[in-house]
Amino acid sequence: MMMGSYSLWHWLVAFAFWFLLFGWPIAKILRRAGFSGWWVLLSFVPLANLIGLWVFAVTPWPNVPDQNRPSA
């Protein structure tokens, strides 16, 4: 089974390297920030990955205290 000039094995190996180098660490960061790890799939969609990055950047994180609120 050929996809263009690359075989199916090429695409499987490329996905495995992508997942190990980028997907797994990004999913761990997303889970620590309170998001679902499935958000990492947005990196495959060209415009959605930028929108997801902006949502991730401007949404308040649950583990970061609000610096404008006075301590009790």
PyMOL commands that set and color helices and strands:
alter all, ss='L'
color gray80, all
select helices_A, chain A and resi 8-32+37-44+48-58
alter helices_A, ss='H'
color red, helices_A
select strands_A, chain A and resi 2-3+6-7
alter strands_A, ss='S'
color yellow, strands_A
deselect
rebuild
show_as cartoon
